[in-house]
Amino acid sequence: MKKRLVIIGGGASGITAALYAAKICKSADITILEKNDRIGKKLLRTGNGRCNITNDNACAERYLSPLAKASLEKFDVTKTKELLASLGIVLKADNTGRNYPYSESAATLLNALLANIKAAGINIISDFDVSNISKKENRFIIQGNKSISADCIIIAAGSPASVKNYNADKILESIGAEYKKFRPALCPLPSEESFLRSLKGVRAKARVSLNGHCEDGEVQFNEKNISGICIFNLAKYVGSPTEVNIDFMPEYSEEEIAALLKVKQQNSLEAGELCDGLILRKLALVLIKKAGFKPSQRAGELSDKALKSIAKQIKAFKLKVKPPADFSSAQVCSGGVSAEQIDAASLELKTNKGIFLCGEILDVDAPCGGYNLQWAISSGLYAAKNAAKYLGEQID
Ligand SMILES: Cc1cc2nc3c(=O)[nH]c(=O)nc-3n(C[C@H](O)[C@H](O)[C@H](O)COP(=O)(O)OP(=O)(O)OC[C@H]3O[C@@H](n4cnc5c(N)ncnc54)[C@H](O)[C@@H]3O)c2cc1C
């Protein structure tokens, strides 16, 4: 009788694990169990529907986790592109190294994956909500609202990011796998600053720093939060209420900005008009108020010290933020099964041989730009390779 490899979760990681396992396993049936009515739902939302699937700059060092090294080295970006090309999926990169399917459509990418799944004879059992794994006579019993047995398991159940009713933590508890509490990452930062109301809709390029981390990019101001890729990348570093420092003119010093303001001061302007040509008016009005001046007062009346304090606001605008708590607006989570629980050389659970993990359920996350899907894919391929070995396949 053929052995059975069961993959729990039909996301980016589970799908790539299944396709690779089907390619290298001669003596095993491959089955994906998916809680939703179909697989790949999250994939459709990635990259605003375009799916930023990888990044030419992805390498193990980007992931700051000992778990990432083996997978990313064995299945690096080049190897991933070759494997995707063998499935008929061609990528193209933009000038920052972000790669998208040539069609720039996540839907066509998923269709191509589904066609390959069908051709490879991979079974999909959808609406299967797994909550428990146990062992009986050397076989795993996987249970939830349905039941199935397996010789080997890959858990690819993702994280609670942008998922309603995430429950894969129950699966982990059933097998005694310890995990770090999931926390939203790559997400907006909530703030209760009252001035945000007047900044609603403003987008400004800036250098943002918090808790010793720094990112350049576009900050988007909303009524209850700030967002934008640079904010998303910093969100995971906010564990308790803290202050964000925003520099709206990073190429200039405070003194240089004060000098620019002084030149403009000679015209018969209002203070609120002083920053026109440097930063957006809506922003300037808030900065000037924060510096302690009325936007309607004559610019000519402002002292050098006053100009310096406006320049200081442009260079070091402070905004109080709170730790993100909303999983629904998160693209990924930090947390998950940690390196201590996993044999990094195989992605196998140390305490439960025959169970491998991949993708976001592991405590690995990365910045925006295609790095998270690359991790999902590299770890999916790597887990599949080691699961195949566990099942007795001869693989180098
Ligand atoms: C809006 C959005 C945009 C994004 N854009 C990008 C992007 O452009 N580039 C990028 O690199 N990353 C992006 N990401 C992140 C990326 O999508 C994830 O890192 C990646 O999908 C993780 O893959 P995964 O297979 O580990 O988990 P998932 O894709 O979450 O898949 C897990 C699967 O397991 C299933 N499952 C969960 N629990 C159970 C259970 N108990 N029983 C059975 N099945 C279960 C889920 O239903 C799901 O199908 C984005 C994320 C979001 C939310």
PDBQT file of the ligand as one rigid body, heavy atoms in Angstrom, charges set to zero:
ROOT
HETATM    1  C1  LIG A 401      -3.381  41.161   2.204  1.00  0.00    +0.000 C 
HETATM    2  C2  LIG A 401      -2.057  40.442   2.176  1.00  0.00    +0.000 A 
HETATM    3  C3  LIG A 401      -1.129  40.751   1.190  1.00  0.00    +0.000 A 
HETATM    4  C4  LIG A 401       0.107  40.098   1.174  1.00  0.00    +0.000 A 
HETATM    5  N1  LIG A 401       0.977  40.369   0.158  1.00  0.00    +0.000 NA
HETATM    6  C5  LIG A 401       2.170  39.726   0.113  1.00  0.00    +0.000 A 
HETATM    7  C6  LIG A 401       3.046  39.925  -0.978  1.00  0.00    +0.000 A 
HETATM    8  O1  LIG A 401       2.732  40.600  -1.969  1.00  0.00    +0.000 OA
HETATM    9  N2  LIG A 401       4.267  39.305  -0.928  1.00  0.00    +0.000 N 
HETATM   10  C7  LIG A 401       4.634  38.499   0.115  1.00  0.00    +0.000 A 
HETATM   11  O2  LIG A 401       5.748  37.971   0.112  1.00  0.00    +0.000 OA
HETATM   12  N3  LIG A 401       3.778  38.234   1.127  1.00  0.00    +0.000 NA
HETATM   13  C8  LIG A 401       2.568  38.825   1.138  1.00  0.00    +0.000 A 
HETATM   14  N4  LIG A 401       1.689  38.533   2.159  1.00  0.00    +0.000 N 
HETATM   15  C9  LIG A 401       2.094  37.529   3.178  1.00  0.00    +0.000 C 
HETATM   16  C10 LIG A 401       1.908  36.113   2.599  1.00  0.00    +0.000 C 
HETATM   17  O3  LIG A 401       0.639  36.011   2.025  1.00  0.00    +0.000 OA
HETATM   18  C11 LIG A 401       2.087  35.046   3.683  1.00  0.00    +0.000 C 
HETATM   19  O4  LIG A 401       3.350  35.207   4.277  1.00  0.00    +0.000 OA
HETATM   20  C12 LIG A 401       1.964  33.643   3.093  1.00  0.00    +0.000 C 
HETATM   21  O5  LIG A 401       0.721  33.492   2.480  1.00  0.00    +0.000 OA
HETATM   22  C13 LIG A 401       2.129  32.587   4.164  1.00  0.00    +0.000 C 
HETATM   23  O6  LIG A 401       1.931  31.342   3.555  1.00  0.00    +0.000 OA
HETATM   24  P1  LIG A 401       1.524  30.063   4.420  1.00  0.00    +0.000 P 
HETATM   25  O7  LIG A 401       1.278  28.977   3.448  1.00  0.00    +0.000 OA
HETATM   26  O8  LIG A 401       2.504  29.852   5.493  1.00  0.00    +0.000 OA
HETATM   27  O9  LIG A 401       0.176  30.488   5.147  1.00  0.00    +0.000 OA
HETATM   28  P2  LIG A 401      -1.259  30.831   4.513  1.00  0.00    +0.000 P 
HETATM   29  O10 LIG A 401      -1.102  31.392   3.147  1.00  0.00    +0.000 OA
HETATM   30  O11 LIG A 401      -1.959  31.621   5.540  1.00  0.00    +0.000 OA
HETATM   31  O12 LIG A 401      -1.936  29.413   4.358  1.00  0.00    +0.000 OA
HETATM   32  C14 LIG A 401      -2.331  28.651   5.481  1.00  0.00    +0.000 C 
HETATM   33  C15 LIG A 401      -3.501  27.766   5.055  1.00  0.00    +0.000 C 
HETATM   34  O13 LIG A 401      -3.803  26.857   6.113  1.00  0.00    +0.000 OA
HETATM   35  C16 LIG A 401      -5.196  26.806   6.281  1.00  0.00    +0.000 C 
HETATM   36  N5  LIG A 401      -5.494  26.432   7.669  1.00  0.00    +0.000 N 
HETATM   37  C17 LIG A 401      -5.291  27.181   8.784  1.00  0.00    +0.000 A 
HETATM   38  N6  LIG A 401      -5.714  26.519   9.868  1.00  0.00    +0.000 NA
HETATM   39  C18 LIG A 401      -6.185  25.326   9.441  1.00  0.00    +0.000 A 
HETATM   40  C19 LIG A 401      -6.781  24.209  10.107  1.00  0.00    +0.000 A 
HETATM   41  N7  LIG A 401      -6.979  24.197  11.427  1.00  0.00    +0.000 N 
HETATM   42  N8  LIG A 401      -7.153  23.147   9.352  1.00  0.00    +0.000 NA
HETATM   43  C20 LIG A 401      -6.972  23.150   8.013  1.00  0.00    +0.000 A 
HETATM   44  N9  LIG A 401      -6.427  24.195   7.326  1.00  0.00    +0.000 NA
HETATM   45  C21 LIG A 401      -6.037  25.261   8.049  1.00  0.00    +0.000 A 
HETATM   46  C22 LIG A 401      -5.651  28.222   5.953  1.00  0.00    +0.000 C 
HETATM   47  O14 LIG A 401      -7.027  28.266   5.637  1.00  0.00    +0.000 OA
HETATM   48  C23 LIG A 401      -4.750  28.574   4.779  1.00  0.00    +0.000 C 
HETATM   49  O15 LIG A 401      -5.310  28.196   3.552  1.00  0.00    +0.000 OA
HETATM   50  C24 LIG A 401       0.445  39.140   2.185  1.00  0.00    +0.000 A 
HETATM   51  C25 LIG A 401      -0.507  38.818   3.166  1.00  0.00    +0.000 A 
HETATM   52  C26 LIG A 401      -1.749  39.455   3.154  1.00  0.00    +0.000 A 
HETATM   53  C27 LIG A 401      -2.760  39.073   4.205  1.00  0.00    +0.000 C 
ENDROOT
TORSDOF 0
